[in-house]
Amino acid sequence: MQTVKIKLKQTIHLIFLGVLLSSNSVMAVTDQEAREGFAKARAMNHQEESDRAAHLNHVDKNQEFHGVFYGFLPCNHCNGMKVTLSLKQNNHYLMVTQPAKESSREFFEKGKYSWDDDIHAVILTPRDKEAEVREYLIKDEGTLIQLDGNGKQIIGDSAESYVLRRSDTVKSREVHIH
């Protein structure tokens, strides 16, 4: 009976040790999975921080919004004004205007443009300090609407006359060749 008790104790100890070892390997696998999960979470967190940093240091919209815009704007001293506005990628612009009257002289204005997120407009600041700053509301990627001197949209019957359209959206540009 004594030997049976000893063998029984040994068997119980072996079973207990086996259970303990097997649970330890299960815990080891679980621990390994946990470490992998933490590594993935850390990598995703780092990626989100990089995305946020990229968002905070966003690309200047001036670099994205450029092109050549054409229009025939109203004029107080003539029958109208042909306008060609070229917004270049380096934040510079060139505006060529030509009055619709006997003299076909063209006027050139150069300067820098900037983007105003608050009013969704492009602001032209000429090199010539005496020239006036102009603002154009961005209706869509192909349309600019000239704003008045107070930065407000012109309303009334003539409102549609203050529109410049990007060259790739205009079907004919014969009247705009300078």
C-alpha positions as CSV (number, residue, x, y, z in Angstrom):
1,M,0.0,0.0,0.0
2,Q,2.9,2.2,0.8
3,T,4.4,1.7,-2.7
4,V,1.0,2.3,-4.3
5,K,0.8,5.7,-2.4
6,I,4.3,6.6,-3.5
7,K,3.5,5.7,-7.2
8,L,0.2,7.6,-6.9
9,K,2.0,10.6,-5.5
10,Q,4.7,10.4,-8.3
11,T,1.9,10.1,-10.9
12,I,0.1,13.0,-9.5
13,H,3.3,15.0,-9.4
14,L,4.0,14.1,-13.0
15,I,0.5,15.0,-14.1
16,F,0.7,18.2,-12.2
17,L,4.2,19.0,-13.7
18,G,2.9,18.1,-17.2
19,V,-0.1,20.4,-16.7
20,L,2.1,23.1,-15.4
21,L,4.6,22.8,-18.3
22,S,1.8,22.7,-20.9
23,S,0.1,25.7,-19.5
24,N,3.5,27.5,-19.4
25,S,3.9,26.8,-23.2
26,V,0.4,28.1,-23.8
27,M,1.3,31.2,-21.8
28,A,4.5,31.5,-23.8
29,V,2.5,31.4,-27.0
30,T,0.1,33.9,-25.6
31,D,2.9,36.1,-24.5
32,Q,4.5,35.9,-27.9
33,E,1.2,36.9,-29.5
34,A,0.8,39.7,-27.1
35,R,4.3,41.0,-27.9
36,E,3.5,40.9,-31.6
37,G,0.2,42.7,-31.0
38,F,2.0,45.4,-29.1
39,A,4.6,45.7,-31.9
40,K,1.8,46.1,-34.4
41,A,0.0,48.7,-32.3
42,R,3.2,50.6,-31.8
43,A,3.9,50.6,-35.6
44,M,0.3,51.8,-36.3
45,N,0.6,54.5,-33.7
46,H,3.9,55.7,-35.2
47,Q,2.2,55.6,-38.7
48,E,-0.7,57.7,-37.4
49,E,1.7,60.2,-35.8
50,S,3.6,60.4,-39.2
51,D,0.2,61.0,-41.0
52,R,-0.7,63.7,-38.5
53,A,2.7,65.3,-38.9
54,A,2.3,65.2,-42.7
55,H,-1.2,66.7,-42.3
56,L,0.1,69.5,-40.0
57,N,2.9,70.2,-42.5
58,H,0.6,70.0,-45.4
59,V,1.6,70.9,-48.9
60,D,0.9,74.6,-49.7
61,K,-2.3,74.7,-51.8
62,N,-0.7,77.4,-53.9
63,Q,1.5,74.6,-55.3
64,E,-1.5,72.6,-56.3
65,F,-3.7,75.3,-57.7
66,H,-2.2,76.7,-60.9
67,G,-3.0,77.2,-64.6
68,V,-3.9,79.8,-67.2
69,F,-7.3,81.5,-66.8
70,Y,-9.1,83.5,-69.4
71,G,-11.9,86.0,-69.2
72,F,-13.5,89.1,-70.7
73,L,-14.2,91.4,-67.7
74,P,-16.2,94.7,-67.6
75,C,-14.3,98.0,-67.9
76,N,-15.5,101.5,-66.9
77,H,-13.5,103.2,-69.7
78,C,-13.9,100.7,-72.5
79,N,-16.1,98.0,-73.9
80,G,-14.4,95.3,-71.9
81,M,-11.1,93.9,-70.9
82,K,-9.5,90.7,-72.2
83,V,-7.7,89.1,-69.2
84,T,-5.2,86.2,-69.2
85,L,-4.1,85.2,-65.7
86,S,-1.3,82.7,-65.4
87,L,-0.8,81.2,-61.9
88,K,2.5,79.5,-61.9
89,Q,3.7,76.7,-59.6
90,N,6.2,78.9,-57.8
91,N,3.5,81.2,-56.3
92,H,4.1,83.8,-59.0
93,Y,1.5,85.1,-61.4
94,L,1.4,87.0,-64.7
95,M,-1.7,88.9,-65.7
96,V,-2.0,90.3,-69.2
97,T,-4.9,92.7,-69.9
98,Q,-6.0,94.3,-73.1
99,P,-8.8,96.8,-73.3
100,A,-11.3,96.3,-76.1
101,K,-10.9,99.7,-77.8
102,E,-8.9,101.3,-80.6
103,S,-5.6,100.9,-78.8
104,S,-4.7,97.2,-78.6
105,R,-1.9,97.8,-76.1
106,E,-1.4,95.0,-73.6
107,F,-0.7,95.6,-70.0
108,F,1.4,93.2,-67.9
109,E,1.3,92.7,-64.2
110,K,3.5,90.4,-62.3
111,G,3.4,89.4,-58.6
112,K,2.9,86.7,-56.1
113,Y,-0.3,84.9,-55.3
114,S,-1.4,83.2,-52.1
115,W,-4.3,81.0,-51.0
116,D,-6.8,82.1,-48.3
117,D,-8.5,79.0,-46.8
118,D,-11.0,81.0,-44.8
119,I,-12.6,82.6,-47.8
120,H,-11.5,80.0,-50.4
121,A,-9.8,82.5,-52.6
122,V,-6.6,83.3,-54.4
123,I,-5.1,86.6,-53.6
124,L,-2.9,88.4,-56.1
125,T,-0.3,90.7,-54.7
126,P,1.4,92.7,-57.5
127,R,5.1,93.7,-57.5
128,D,4.1,97.3,-58.1
129,K,3.2,98.6,-54.7
130,E,0.9,101.1,-56.2
131,A,-1.2,98.5,-57.9
132,E,-4.2,97.1,-56.1
133,V,-4.4,93.6,-54.5
134,R,-7.0,91.5,-56.3
135,E,-9.0,88.6,-54.8
136,Y,-10.6,85.8,-56.8
137,L,-13.1,83.4,-55.3
138,I,-12.4,79.8,-56.3
139,K,-15.7,78.4,-57.5
140,D,-14.1,75.1,-58.7
141,E,-10.8,74.0,-60.0
142,G,-11.5,75.6,-63.4
143,T,-13.3,78.8,-62.4
144,L,-12.2,82.0,-60.6
145,I,-14.7,84.8,-59.8
146,Q,-13.3,88.3,-59.2
147,L,-14.3,89.8,-55.9
148,D,-14.8,93.5,-55.3
149,G,-12.4,95.8,-53.5
150,N,-14.0,94.7,-50.1
151,G,-13.5,91.0,-50.8
152,K,-17.2,90.4,-51.5
153,Q,-18.7,88.7,-54.5
154,I,-20.2,91.0,-57.0
155,I,-23.9,90.5,-57.3
156,G,-26.5,91.6,-59.8
157,D,-26.9,91.3,-63.6
158,S,-23.2,91.8,-64.2
159,A,-22.0,89.1,-61.7
160,E,-21.4,86.6,-64.5
161,S,-19.1,89.0,-66.2
162,Y,-16.4,88.7,-63.6
163,V,-15.5,85.1,-64.3
164,L,-12.1,83.7,-65.4
165,R,-12.0,80.1,-66.7
166,R,-9.0,77.9,-66.8
167,S,-7.7,77.2,-70.3
168,D,-8.5,73.5,-70.3
169,T,-12.2,74.2,-69.6
170,V,-12.6,76.9,-72.3
171,K,-13.6,75.6,-75.7
172,S,-12.3,78.5,-77.7
173,R,-9.6,80.9,-76.7
174,E,-9.3,82.9,-80.0
175,V,-10.2,86.2,-78.3
176,H,-7.6,85.6,-75.6
177,I,-4.5,85.1,-77.7
178,H,-2.0,87.9,-76.9
